[in-house]
């Protein structure tokens, strides 16, 4: 049989262990970039390029391409790759009235048909009435 000490003694031994001097291991390249993101942003502000930063990271074992570094920084946020802005009038961004041209700006909304429905698309389908062939 095993000679297990009392649980209280084991708890005391575990609680009295000193701080482990090893740094936490990084699970992935993304984690490494995430942990270094503030430093990377600072280097970008100093004028370094993503390529130069990726080369320095590679010298220290973080093998990441320039493109991947940009992608990771964009995912992390706060100064990564530049994001494209939506064009006015698309994706819910309203167009300013000054930028609309011609009669399109003065076109009134569609009038309701005999059923009280407004036509909002250019579709021309209209269902046929039911007949005995069904």
N, CA, C and O atoms as CSV, one atom per row, in Angstrom:
chain,resi,resn,atom,element,x,y,z
A,1,UNK,N,N,0.837,-1.188,0.000
A,1,UNK,CA,C,0.000,0.000,0.000
A,1,UNK,C,C,0.874,1.241,0.000
A,1,UNK,O,O,2.040,1.222,0.394
A,2,UNK,N,N,0.248,2.337,-0.467
A,2,UNK,CA,C,0.925,3.628,-0.491
A,2,UNK,C,C,0.896,4.243,0.899
A,2,UNK,O,O,-0.060,4.085,1.659
A,3,UNK,N,N,1.968,4.944,1.200
A,3,UNK,CA,C,2.039,5.626,2.472
A,3,UNK,C,C,1.801,7.116,2.234
A,3,UNK,O,O,2.753,7.890,2.124
A,4,UNK,N,N,0.506,7.525,2.151
A,4,UNK,CA,C,0.138,8.904,1.875
A,4,UNK,C,C,0.076,9.673,3.186
A,4,UNK,O,O,-0.539,9.235,4.158
A,5,UNK,N,N,0.732,10.837,3.185
A,5,UNK,CA,C,0.716,11.688,4.373
A,5,UNK,C,C,-0.652,12.330,4.517
A,5,UNK,O,O,-1.437,12.343,3.568
A,6,UNK,N,N,-0.940,12.860,5.691
A,6,UNK,CA,C,-2.228,13.541,5.881
A,6,UNK,C,C,-2.380,14.716,4.904
A,6,UNK,O,O,-1.411,15.415,4.606
A,7,UNK,N,N,-3.594,14.921,4.418
A,7,UNK,CA,C,-3.891,15.949,3.426
A,7,UNK,C,C,-3.470,17.332,3.928
A,7,UNK,O,O,-2.983,18.142,3.139
A,8,UNK,N,N,-3.640,17.612,5.180
A,8,UNK,CA,C,-3.243,18.907,5.747
A,8,UNK,C,C,-1.763,19.176,5.545
A,8,UNK,O,O,-1.376,20.300,5.226
A,9,UNK,N,N,-0.917,18.145,5.729
A,9,UNK,CA,C,0.525,18.305,5.531
A,9,UNK,C,C,0.848,18.558,4.055
A,9,UNK,O,O,1.735,19.349,3.734
A,10,UNK,N,N,0.136,17.893,3.179
A,10,UNK,CA,C,0.356,18.078,1.736
A,10,UNK,C,C,-0.042,19.496,1.344
A,10,UNK,O,O,0.672,20.163,0.595
A,11,UNK,N,N,-1.202,19.960,1.859
A,11,UNK,CA,C,-1.649,21.331,1.560
A,11,UNK,C,C,-0.616,22.347,2.023
A,11,UNK,O,O,-0.304,23.293,1.300
A,12,UNK,N,N,-0.089,22.155,3.219
A,12,UNK,CA,C,0.915,23.084,3.749
A,12,UNK,C,C,2.156,23.095,2.871
A,12,UNK,O,O,2.722,24.154,2.600
A,13,UNK,N,N,2.576,21.920,2.430
A,13,UNK,CA,C,3.769,21.824,1.591
A,13,UNK,C,C,3.545,22.552,0.262
A,13,UNK,O,O,4.430,23.260,-0.218
A,14,UNK,N,N,2.349,22.372,-0.333
A,14,UNK,CA,C,2.039,23.046,-1.603
A,14,UNK,C,C,1.947,24.558,-1.418
A,14,UNK,O,O,2.425,25.313,-2.264
A,15,UNK,N,N,1.344,25.003,-0.332
A,15,UNK,CA,C,1.178,26.428,-0.082
A,15,UNK,C,C,2.512,27.116,0.179
A,15,UNK,O,O,2.651,28.309,-0.094
A,16,UNK,N,N,3.496,26.390,0.703
A,16,UNK,CA,C,4.789,26.985,1.056
A,16,UNK,C,C,5.823,26.916,-0.067
A,16,UNK,O,O,6.972,27.312,0.128
A,17,UNK,N,N,5.429,26.419,-1.236
A,17,UNK,CA,C,6.377,26.386,-2.343
A,17,UNK,C,C,6.710,27.817,-2.759
A,17,UNK,O,O,5.822,28.668,-2.780
A,18,UNK,N,N,7.971,28.100,-3.091
A,18,UNK,CA,C,8.333,29.455,-3.515
A,18,UNK,C,C,7.806,29.744,-4.926
A,18,UNK,O,O,7.375,28.838,-5.638
A,19,UNK,N,N,7.849,31.026,-5.314
A,19,UNK,CA,C,7.445,31.448,-6.654
A,19,UNK,C,C,8.289,30.710,-7.690
A,19,UNK,O,O,9.507,30.609,-7.540
A,20,UNK,N,N,7.655,30.201,-8.725
A,20,UNK,CA,C,8.373,29.492,-9.774
A,20,UNK,C,C,9.074,30.523,-10.659
A,20,UNK,O,O,8.413,31.408,-11.201
A,21,UNK,N,N,10.394,30.428,-10.816
A,21,UNK,CA,C,11.120,31.454,-11.569
A,21,UNK,C,C,10.927,31.384,-13.083
A,21,UNK,O,O,11.283,32.332,-13.783
A,22,UNK,N,N,10.378,30.297,-13.604
A,22,UNK,CA,C,10.197,30.173,-15.051
A,22,UNK,C,C,9.055,31.058,-15.528
A,22,UNK,O,O,8.049,31.222,-14.838
A,23,UNK,N,N,9.224,31.624,-16.712
A,23,UNK,CA,C,8.147,32.410,-17.319
A,23,UNK,C,C,7.119,31.447,-17.897
A,23,UNK,O,O,7.420,30.294,-18.206
A,24,UNK,N,N,5.912,31.947,-18.032
A,24,UNK,CA,C,4.858,31.133,-18.636
A,24,UNK,C,C,5.230,30.823,-20.082
A,24,UNK,O,O,5.735,31.682,-20.806
A,25,UNK,N,N,4.976,29.599,-20.483
A,25,UNK,CA,C,5.267,29.219,-21.864
A,25,UNK,C,C,4.182,29.772,-22.775
A,25,UNK,O,O,3.009,29.838,-22.409
A,26,UNK,N,N,4.601,30.164,-23.963
A,26,UNK,CA,C,3.684,30.700,-24.954
A,26,UNK,C,C,3.143,29.535,-25.768
A,26,UNK,O,O,3.905,28.715,-26.282
A,27,UNK,N,N,1.827,29.469,-25.881
A,27,UNK,CA,C,1.196,28.336,-26.559
A,27,UNK,C,C,1.237,28.449,-28.081
A,27,UNK,O,O,1.259,27.432,-28.776
A,28,UNK,N,N,1.246,29.672,-28.603
A,28,UNK,CA,C,1.199,29.835,-30.058
A,28,UNK,C,C,1.892,31.133,-30.466
A,28,UNK,O,O,2.228,31.966,-29.625
A,29,UNK,N,N,2.096,31.285,-31.767
A,29,UNK,CA,C,2.683,32.517,-32.283
A,29,UNK,C,C,1.746,33.692,-32.021
A,29,UNK,O,O,2.197,34.794,-31.709
A,30,UNK,N,N,0.435,33.453,-32.148
A,30,UNK,CA,C,-0.523,34.519,-31.871
A,30,UNK,C,C,-0.390,34.993,-30.433
A,30,UNK,O,O,-0.407,36.196,-30.171
A,31,UNK,N,N,-0.254,34.046,-29.489
A,31,UNK,CA,C,-0.083,34.416,-28.087
A,31,UNK,C,C,1.181,35.255,-27.894
A,31,UNK,O,O,1.173,36.228,-27.140
A,32,UNK,N,N,2.260,34.879,-28.573
A,32,UNK,CA,C,3.504,35.638,-28.459
A,32,UNK,C,C,3.300,37.064,-28.955
A,32,UNK,O,O,3.730,38.015,-28.303
A,33,UNK,N,N,2.650,37.219,-30.098
A,33,UNK,CA,C,2.403,38.553,-30.639
A,33,UNK,C,C,1.458,39.323,-29.723
A,33,UNK,O,O,1.643,40.520,-29.506
A,34,UNK,N,N,0.445,38.642,-29.183
A,34,UNK,CA,C,-0.497,39.299,-28.274
A,34,UNK,C,C,0.223,39.830,-27.037
A,34,UNK,O,O,-0.048,40.945,-26.591
A,35,UNK,N,N,1.136,39.036,-26.484
A,35,UNK,CA,C,1.888,39.460,-25.307
A,35,UNK,C,C,2.856,40.602,-25.620
A,35,UNK,O,O,3.187,41.398,-24.741
A,36,UNK,N,N,3.307,40.679,-26.868
A,36,UNK,CA,C,4.259,41.715,-27.281
A,36,UNK,C,C,3.593,42.885,-28.002
A,36,UNK,O,O,4.283,43.780,-28.491
A,37,UNK,N,N,2.271,42.889,-28.073
A,37,UNK,CA,C,1.549,43.875,-28.880
A,37,UNK,C,C,1.874,45.316,-28.497
A,37,UNK,O,O,2.051,46.155,-29.381
A,38,UNK,N,N,1.957,45.622,-27.215
A,38,UNK,CA,C,2.271,47.000,-26.804
A,38,UNK,C,C,3.657,47.405,-27.286
A,38,UNK,O,O,3.863,48.534,-27.729
A,39,UNK,N,N,4.611,46.475,-27.196
A,39,UNK,CA,C,5.977,46.758,-27.654
A,39,UNK,C,C,6.011,46.949,-29.172
A,39,UNK,O,O,6.719,47.818,-29.683
A,40,UNK,N,N,5.240,46.128,-29.881
A,40,UNK,CA,C,5.185,46.228,-31.346
A,40,UNK,C,C,4.578,47.570,-31.747
A,40,UNK,O,O,5.079,48.232,-32.656
A,41,UNK,N,N,3.489,47.979,-31.064
A,41,UNK,CA,C,2.879,49.278,-31.361
A,41,UNK,C,C,3.869,50.418,-31.130
A,41,UNK,O,O,3.933,51.367,-31.912
A,42,UNK,N,N,4.640,50.312,-30.043
A,42,UNK,CA,C,5.631,51.356,-29.746
A,42,UNK,C,C,6.677,51.434,-30.853
A,42,UNK,O,O,7.089,52.529,-31.238
A,43,UNK,N,N,7.113,50.282,-31.369
A,43,UNK,CA,C,8.091,50.276,-32.454
A,43,UNK,C,C,7.505,50.860,-33.736
A,43,UNK,O,O,8.194,51.566,-34.472
A,44,UNK,N,N,6.249,50.570,-33.998
A,44,UNK,CA,C,5.589,51.139,-35.178
A,44,UNK,C,C,5.529,52.660,-35.065
A,44,UNK,O,O,5.730,53.362,-36.056
A,45,UNK,N,N,5.255,53.171,-33.868
A,45,UNK,CA,C,5.214,54.625,-33.663
A,45,UNK,C,C,6.596,55.252,-33.825
A,45,UNK,O,O,6.715,56.421,-34.193
A,46,UNK,N,N,7.639,54.467,-33.547
A,46,UNK,CA,C,9.014,54.962,-33.724
A,46,UNK,C,C,9.445,54.931,-35.187
A,46,UNK,O,O,10.526,55.414,-35.521
A,47,UNK,N,N,8.619,54.375,-36.054
A,47,UNK,CA,C,8.921,54.366,-37.473
A,47,UNK,C,C,9.388,53.032,-38.033
A,47,UNK,O,O,9.709,52.938,-39.218
A,48,UNK,N,N,9.430,52.003,-37.203
A,48,UNK,CA,C,9.815,50.679,-37.708
A,48,UNK,C,C,8.683,50.112,-38.547
A,48,UNK,O,O,7.512,50.409,-38.313
A,49,UNK,N,N,9.047,49.289,-39.533
A,49,UNK,CA,C,8.048,48.649,-40.381
A,49,UNK,C,C,7.714,47.275,-39.817
A,49,UNK,O,O,8.448,46.735,-38.990
A,50,UNK,N,N,6.594,46.717,-40.277
A,50,UNK,CA,C,6.226,45.371,-39.866
A,50,UNK,C,C,7.307,44.365,-40.273
A,50,UNK,O,O,7.579,43.414,-39.540
A,51,UNK,N,N,7.916,44.573,-41.427
A,51,UNK,CA,C,8.971,43.673,-41.899
A,51,UNK,C,C,10.156,43.691,-40.940
A,51,UNK,O,O,10.685,42.640,-40.577
A,52,UNK,N,N,10.568,44.887,-40.533
A,52,UNK,CA,C,11.699,44.994,-39.601
A,52,UNK,C,C,11.371,44.347,-38.260
A,52,UNK,O,O,12.208,43.663,-37.672
A,53,UNK,N,N,10.164,44.566,-37.787
A,53,UNK,CA,C,9.755,43.976,-36.508
A,53,UNK,C,C,9.678,42.455,-36.627
A,53,UNK,O,O,10.108,41.744,-35.718
A,54,UNK,N,N,9.137,41.949,-37.735
A,54,UNK,CA,C,9.054,40.494,-37.937
A,54,UNK,C,C,10.449,39.884,-37.963
A,54,UNK,O,O,10.648,38.781,-37.454
A,55,UNK,N,N,11.418,40.586,-38.548
A,55,UNK,CA,C,12.799,40.084,-38.577
A,55,UNK,C,C,13.392,39.996,-37.178
A,55,UNK,O,O,14.080,39.026,-36.858
A,56,UNK,N,N,13.134,40.992,-36.343
A,56,UNK,CA,C,13.637,40.960,-34.967
A,56,UNK,C,C,12.966,39.832,-34.187
A,56,UNK,O,O,13.620,39.120,-33.426
A,57,UNK,N,N,11.660,39.675,-34.382
A,57,UNK,CA,C,10.954,38.582,-33.699
A,57,UNK,C,C,11.533,37.227,-34.117
A,57,UNK,O,O,11.712,36.341,-33.282
A,58,UNK,N,N,11.823,37.070,-35.406
A,58,UNK,CA,C,12.376,35.811,-35.913
A,58,UNK,C,C,13.732,35.511,-35.279
A,58,UNK,O,O,14.043,34.354,-34.997
A,59,UNK,N,N,14.540,36.549,-35.054
A,59,UNK,CA,C,15.841,36.356,-34.398
A,59,UNK,C,C,15.679,35.802,-32.987
A,59,UNK,O,O,16.603,35.201,-32.438
A,60,UNK,N,N,14.500,36.008,-32.404
A,60,UNK,CA,C,14.247,35.553,-31.034
A,60,UNK,C,C,13.272,34.377,-30.982
A,60,UNK,O,O,12.675,34.101,-29.942
A,61,UNK,N,N,13.116,33.691,-32.112
A,61,UNK,CA,C,12.340,32.455,-32.118
A,61,UNK,C,C,10.874,32.593,-32.464
A,61,UNK,O,O,10.162,31.591,-32.521
A,62,UNK,N,N,10.402,33.808,-32.698
A,62,UNK,CA,C,9.002,33.988,-33.087
A,62,UNK,C,C,8.982,34.120,-34.607
A,62,UNK,O,O,9.089,35.220,-35.147
A,63,UNK,N,N,8.846,32.987,-35.284
A,63,UNK,CA,C,8.870,32.940,-36.748
A,63,UNK,C,C,7.498,33.323,-37.280
A,63,UNK,O,O,6.602,32.485,-37.385
A,64,UNK,N,N,7.346,34.600,-37.612
A,64,UNK,CA,C,6.071,35.095,-38.104
A,64,UNK,C,C,6.349,35.979,-39.321
A,64,UNK,O,O,7.250,36.817,-39.296
A,65,UNK,N,N,5.569,35.785,-40.384
A,65,UNK,CA,C,5.757,36.594,-41.592
A,65,UNK,C,C,5.207,37.999,-41.357
A,65,UNK,O,O,4.440,38.234,-40.423
A,66,UNK,N,N,5.609,38.917,-42.213
A,66,UNK,CA,C,5.120,40.287,-42.116
A,66,UNK,C,C,3.605,40.321,-42.226
A,66,UNK,O,O,2.936,40.998,-41.447
A,67,UNK,N,N,3.070,39.599,-43.183
A,67,UNK,CA,C,1.623,39.583,-43.395
A,67,UNK,C,C,0.894,39.020,-42.182
A,67,UNK,O,O,-0.130,39.558,-41.764
A,68,UNK,N,N,1.419,37.940,-41.621
A,68,UNK,CA,C,0.791,37.335,-40.450
A,68,UNK,C,C,0.875,38.279,-39.254
A,68,UNK,O,O,-0.077,38.386,-38.481
A,69,UNK,N,N,2.003,38.960,-39.096
A,69,UNK,CA,C,2.150,39.920,-38.010
A,69,UNK,C,C,1.098,41.023,-38.130
A,69,UNK,O,O,0.470,41.396,-37.139
A,70,UNK,N,N,0.908,41.541,-39.342
A,70,UNK,CA,C,-0.120,42.568,-39.558
A,70,UNK,C,C,-1.507,42.027,-39.205
A,70,UNK,O,O,-2.298,42.705,-38.549
A,71,UNK,N,N,-1.792,40.798,-39.649
A,71,UNK,CA,C,-3.089,40.190,-39.377
A,71,UNK,C,C,-3.308,40.018,-37.877
A,71,UNK,O,O,-4.373,40.353,-37.360
A,72,UNK,N,N,-2.307,39.500,-37.185
A,72,UNK,CA,C,-2.422,39.311,-35.736
A,72,UNK,C,C,-2.648,40.644,-35.037
A,72,UNK,O,O,-3.480,40.735,-34.134
A,73,UNK,N,N,-1.917,41.676,-35.443
A,73,UNK,CA,C,-2.068,42.982,-34.805
A,73,UNK,C,C,-3.465,43.558,-35.064
A,73,UNK,O,O,-4.038,44.218,-34.197
A,74,UNK,N,N,-4.001,43.308,-36.244
A,74,UNK,CA,C,-5.356,43.770,-36.548
A,74,UNK,C,C,-6.373,43.040,-35.668
A,74,UNK,O,O,-7.329,43.653,-35.191
A,75,UNK,N,N,-6.179,41.748,-35.451
A,75,UNK,CA,C,-7.077,40.974,-34.584
A,75,UNK,C,C,-6.988,41.450,-33.146
A,75,UNK,O,O,-7.997,41.533,-32.446
A,76,UNK,N,N,-5.794,41.757,-32.716
A,76,UNK,CA,C,-5.585,42.207,-31.345
A,76,UNK,C,C,-6.184,43.588,-31.150
A,76,UNK,O,O,-6.723,43.901,-30.089
A,77,UNK,N,N,-6.083,44.415,-32.190
A,77,UNK,CA,C,-6.668,45.754,-32.141
A,77,UNK,C,C,-5.721,46.781,-31.565
A,77,UNK,O,O,-4.638,46.466,-31.071
A,78,UNK,N,N,-6.165,48.018,-31.646
A,78,UNK,CA,C,-5.397,49.100,-31.070
A,78,UNK,C,C,-4.170,49.498,-31.848
A,78,UNK,O,O,-3.142,49.809,-31.246
A,79,UNK,N,N,-4.238,49.502,-33.174
A,79,UNK,CA,C,-3.112,50.006,-33.948
A,79,UNK,C,C,-2.498,49.010,-34.891
A,79,UNK,O,O,-1.351,49.179,-35.304
A,80,UNK,N,N,-3.227,47.981,-35.242
A,80,UNK,CA,C,-2.695,47.003,-36.183
A,80,UNK,C,C,-2.853,47.492,-37.608
A,80,UNK,O,O,-2.706,48.683,-37.879
A,81,UNK,N,N,-3.149,46.588,-38.511
A,81,UNK,CA,C,-3.291,46.923,-39.925
A,81,UNK,C,C,-4.443,47.907,-40.110
A,81,UNK,O,O,-5.426,47.865,-39.371
A,82,UNK,N,N,-4.319,48.785,-41.090
A,82,UNK,CA,C,-5.369,49.763,-41.345
A,82,UNK,C,C,-6.596,49.042,-41.867
A,82,UNK,O,O,-6.498,48.111,-42.667
A,83,UNK,N,N,-7.755,49.488,-41.401
A,83,UNK,CA,C,-8.994,48.888,-41.854
A,83,UNK,C,C,-9.645,49.785,-42.883
A,83,UNK,O,O,-9.552,51.010,-42.798
A,84,UNK,N,N,-10.303,49.179,-43.856
A,84,UNK,CA,C,-10.988,49.953,-44.882
A,84,UNK,C,C,-12.269,50.521,-44.300
A,84,UNK,O,O,-12.957,49.870,-43.513
A,85,UNK,N,N,-12.579,51.754,-44.701
A,85,UNK,CA,C,-13.818,52.372,-44.270
A,85,UNK,C,C,-14.898,52.081,-45.302
A,85,UNK,O,O,-14.621,51.959,-46.495
A,86,UNK,N,N,-16.121,51.972,-44.826
A,86,UNK,CA,C,-17.241,51.739,-45.723
A,86,UNK,C,C,-17.509,52.993,-46.536
A,86,UNK,O,O,-17.376,54.110,-46.037
A,87,UNK,N,N,-17.884,52.801,-47.778
A,87,UNK,CA,C,-18.224,53.915,-48.653
A,87,UNK,C,C,-19.573,54.477,-48.201
A,87,UNK,O,O,-20.445,53.709,-47.796
A,88,UNK,N,N,-19.766,55.807,-48.261
A,88,UNK,CA,C,-21.069,56.372,-47.913
A,88,UNK,C,C,-22.162,55.773,-48.781
A,88,UNK,O,O,-21.984,55.581,-49.984
A,89,UNK,N,N,-23.286,55.482,-48.159
A,89,UNK,CA,C,-24.406,54.892,-48.881
A,89,UNK,C,C,-24.371,53.376,-48.895
A,89,UNK,O,O,-25.269,52.747,-49.456
A,90,UNK,N,N,-23.333,52.760,-48.279
A,90,UNK,CA,C,-23.255,51.300,-48.224
A,90,UNK,C,C,-23.094,50.862,-46.783
A,90,UNK,O,O,-22.669,51.651,-45.939
A,91,UNK,N,N,-23.419,49.643,-46.498
A,91,UNK,CA,C,-23.237,49.038,-45.179
A,91,UNK,C,C,-23.790,49.905,-44.061
A,91,UNK,O,O,-23.190,49.991,-42.990
A,92,UNK,N,N,-24.925,50.547,-44.298
A,92,UNK,CA,C,-25.556,51.335,-43.255
A,92,UNK,C,C,-24.950,52.703,-43.035
A,92,UNK,O,O,-25.374,53.417,-42.126
A,93,UNK,N,N,-23.970,53.095,-43.838
A,93,UNK,CA,C,-23.394,54.428,-43.718
A,93,UNK,C,C,-24.186,55.344,-44.638
A,93,UNK,O,O,-24.123,55.191,-45.858
A,94,UNK,N,N,-24.933,56.297,-44.076
A,94,UNK,CA,C,-25.772,57.123,-44.945
A,94,UNK,C,C,-24.942,58.046,-45.813
A,94,UNK,O,O,-23.904,58.554,-45.390
A,95,UNK,N,N,-25.407,58.254,-47.019
A,95,UNK,CA,C,-24.751,59.205,-47.920
A,95,UNK,C,C,-25.187,60.598,-47.511
A,95,UNK,O,O,-26.342,60.812,-47.145
A,96,UNK,N,N,-24.278,61.530,-47.571
A,96,UNK,CA,C,-24.648,62.902,-47.229
A,96,UNK,C,C,-25.489,63.474,-48.360
A,96,UNK,O,O,-25.260,63.129,-49.519
A,97,UNK,N,N,-26.460,64.341,-48.060
A,97,UNK,CA,C,-27.335,64.884,-49.105
A,97,UNK,C,C,-26.568,65.648,-50.173
A,97,UNK,O,O,-27.008,65.685,-51.322
A,98,UNK,N,N,-25.451,66.252,-49.841
A,98,UNK,CA,C,-24.687,67.026,-50.814
A,98,UNK,C,C,-24.052,66.137,-51.876
A,98,UNK,O,O,-23.700,66.622,-52.951
A,99,UNK,N,N,-23.903,64.866,-51.600
A,99,UNK,CA,C,-23.217,63.982,-52.541
A,99,UNK,C,C,-24.170,63.239,-53.468
A,99,UNK,O,O,-23.721,62.560,-54.392
A,100,UNK,N,N,-25.479,63.353,-53.242
A,100,UNK,CA,C,-26.410,62.695,-54.146
A,100,UNK,C,C,-26.579,63.564,-55.376
A,100,UNK,O,O,-26.500,64.789,-55.280
A,101,UNK,N,N,-26.811,62.955,-56.533
A,101,UNK,CA,C,-26.838,63.702,-57.790
A,101,UNK,C,C,-28.212,63.644,-58.432
A,101,UNK,O,O,-28.932,62.653,-58.312
A,102,UNK,N,N,-28.556,64.707,-59.103
A,102,UNK,CA,C,-29.693,64.746,-60.020
A,102,UNK,C,C,-31.023,64.407,-59.397
A,102,UNK,O,O,-31.273,64.683,-58.223
A,103,UNK,N,N,-31.886,63.794,-60.220
A,103,UNK,CA,C,-33.256,63.514,-59.826
A,103,UNK,C,C,-33.352,62.435,-58.769
A,103,UNK,O,O,-34.365,62.347,-58.076
A,104,UNK,N,N,-32.333,61.619,-58.627
A,104,UNK,CA,C,-32.386,60.533,-57.643
A,104,UNK,C,C,-32.592,61.085,-56.245
A,104,UNK,O,O,-33.245,60.442,-55.423
A,105,UNK,N,N,-32.047,62.269,-55.953
A,105,UNK,CA,C,-32.185,62.854,-54.628
A,105,UNK,C,C,-33.603,63.337,-54.389
A,105,UNK,O,O,-34.056,63.356,-53.244
A,106,UNK,N,N,-34.328,63.732,-55.449
A,106,UNK,CA,C,-35.674,64.271,-55.309
A,106,UNK,C,C,-36.751,63.226,-55.565
A,106,UNK,O,O,-37.933,63.568,-55.523
A,107,UNK,N,N,-36.406,61.982,-55.825
A,107,UNK,CA,C,-37.382,60.937,-56.112
A,107,UNK,C,C,-38.150,60.595,-54.848
A,107,UNK,O,O,-37.547,60.223,-53.841
A,108,UNK,N,N,-39.486,60.715,-54.884
A,108,UNK,CA,C,-40.271,60.395,-53.685
A,108,UNK,C,C,-40.292,58.883,-53.461
A,108,UNK,O,O,-40.005,58.113,-54.378
A,109,UNK,N,N,-40.633,58.460,-52.245
A,109,UNK,CA,C,-40.713,57.022,-51.991
A,109,UNK,C,C,-41.835,56.410,-52.814
A,109,UNK,O,O,-42.764,57.123,-53.192
A,110,UNK,N,N,-41.783,55.099,-53.109
A,110,UNK,CA,C,-42.814,54.461,-53.932
A,110,UNK,C,C,-44.178,54.513,-53.260
A,110,UNK,O,O,-44.291,54.444,-52.036
A,111,UNK,N,N,-45.217,54.636,-54.094
A,111,UNK,CA,C,-46.586,54.667,-53.582
A,111,UNK,C,C,-47.088,53.242,-53.407
A,111,UNK,O,O,-46.695,52.339,-54.145
A,112,UNK,N,N,-47.956,53.049,-52.428
A,112,UNK,CA,C,-48.505,51.692,-52.229
A,112,UNK,C,C,-49.403,51.288,-53.398
A,112,UNK,O,O,-50.054,52.130,-54.016
A,113,UNK,N,N,-49.429,49.986,-53.690
A,113,UNK,CA,C,-50.293,49.473,-54.750
A,113,UNK,C,C,-51.692,49.244,-54.183
A,113,UNK,O,O,-51.985,49.661,-53.062
A,114,UNK,N,N,-52.570,48.570,-54.967
A,114,UNK,CA,C,-53.955,48.357,-54.548
A,114,UNK,C,C,-54.067,47.513,-53.274
A,114,UNK,O,O,-55.087,47.563,-52.586
A,115,UNK,N,N,-53.023,46.737,-52.957
A,115,UNK,CA,C,-53.046,45.917,-51.748
A,115,UNK,C,C,-52.435,46.654,-50.561
A,115,UNK,O,O,-52.402,46.122,-49.452
A,116,UNK,N,N,-51.951,47.875,-50.787
A,116,UNK,CA,C,-51.345,48.647,-49.713
A,116,UNK,C,C,-49.866,48.363,-49.522
A,116,UNK,O,O,-49.273,48.793,-48.533
A,117,UNK,N,N,-49.254,47.630,-50.477
A,117,UNK,CA,C,-47.836,47.294,-50.373
A,117,UNK,C,C,-47.014,48.234,-51.237
A,117,UNK,O,O,-47.410,48.567,-52.354
A,118,UNK,N,N,-45.880,48.657,-50.725
A,118,UNK,CA,C,-44.991,49.510,-51.506
A,118,UNK,C,C,-44.035,48.643,-52.291
A,118,UNK,O,O,-43.517,47.652,-51.777
A,119,UNK,N,N,-43.801,49.014,-53.540
A,119,UNK,CA,C,-42.829,48.281,-54.345
A,119,UNK,C,C,-41.464,48.866,-54.030
A,119,UNK,O,O,-41.212,50.041,-54.293
A,120,UNK,N,N,-40.574,48.043,-53.461
A,120,UNK,CA,C,-39.243,48.521,-53.100
A,120,UNK,C,C,-38.159,47.870,-53.934
A,120,UNK,O,O,-36.987,48.221,-53.804
A,121,UNK,N,N,-38.530,46.925,-54.789
A,121,UNK,CA,C,-37.519,46.301,-55.637
A,121,UNK,C,C,-37.956,46.415,-57.091
A,121,UNK,O,O,-39.085,46.803,-57.393
A,122,UNK,N,N,-37.047,46.073,-57.969
A,122,UNK,CA,C,-37.365,46.140,-59.386
A,122,UNK,C,C,-37.842,44.784,-59.918
A,122,UNK,O,O,-37.930,44.598,-61.132
A,123,UNK,N,N,-38.148,43.845,-59.036
A,123,UNK,CA,C,-38.601,42.525,-59.459
A,123,UNK,C,C,-39.946,42.652,-60.171
A,123,UNK,O,O,-40.775,43.478,-59.789
A,124,UNK,N,N,-40.161,41.850,-61.186
A,124,UNK,CA,C,-41.381,41.946,-61.981
A,124,UNK,C,C,-42.234,40.684,-61.869
A,124,UNK,O,O,-43.099,40.466,-62.717
A,125,UNK,N,N,-42.027,39.861,-60.871
A,125,UNK,CA,C,-42.786,38.630,-60.713
A,125,UNK,C,C,-44.150,38.935,-60.117
A,125,UNK,O,O,-44.254,39.651,-59.121
A,126,UNK,N,N,-45.168,38.405,-60.711
A,126,UNK,CA,C,-46.506,38.495,-60.085
A,126,UNK,C,C,-47.136,37.103,-60.209
A,126,UNK,O,O,-47.184,36.542,-61.305
A,127,UNK,N,N,-47.603,36.560,-59.129
A,127,UNK,CA,C,-48.137,35.201,-59.159
A,127,UNK,C,C,-49.455,35.127,-59.945
A,127,UNK,O,O,-50.261,36.058,-59.927
A,128,UNK,N,N,-49.647,34.010,-60.623
A,128,UNK,CA,C,-50.888,33.777,-61.378
A,128,UNK,C,C,-51.959,33.300,-60.408
A,128,UNK,O,O,-51.641,32.677,-59.395
A,129,UNK,N,N,-53.220,33.582,-60.705
A,129,UNK,CA,C,-54.287,33.102,-59.824
A,129,UNK,C,C,-54.369,31.571,-59.857
A,129,UNK,O,O,-53.966,30.930,-60.828
A,130,UNK,N,N,-54.895,31.014,-58.783
A,130,UNK,CA,C,-55.044,29.542,-58.728
A,130,UNK,C,C,-56.007,29.084,-59.806
A,130,UNK,O,O,-56.933,29.801,-60.183
A,131,UNK,N,N,-55.765,27.851,-60.304
A,131,UNK,CA,C,-56.660,27.270,-61.298
A,131,UNK,C,C,-56.822,25.785,-61.006
A,131,UNK,O,O,-56.273,25.277,-60.028
A,132,UNK,N,N,-57.563,25.102,-61.836
A,132,UNK,CA,C,-57.844,23.692,-61.604
A,132,UNK,C,C,-56.684,22.767,-61.897
A,132,UNK,O,O,-56.752,21.591,-61.540
A,133,UNK,N,N,-55.609,23.243,-62.535
A,133,UNK,CA,C,-54.485,22.391,-62.881
A,133,UNK,C,C,-53.643,21.997,-61.671
A,133,UNK,O,O,-52.825,21.082,-61.767
A,134,UNK,N,N,-53.822,22.652,-60.567
A,134,UNK,CA,C,-53.007,22.367,-59.380
A,134,UNK,C,C,-53.411,21.104,-58.766
A,134,UNK,O,O,-52.838,20.697,-57.755
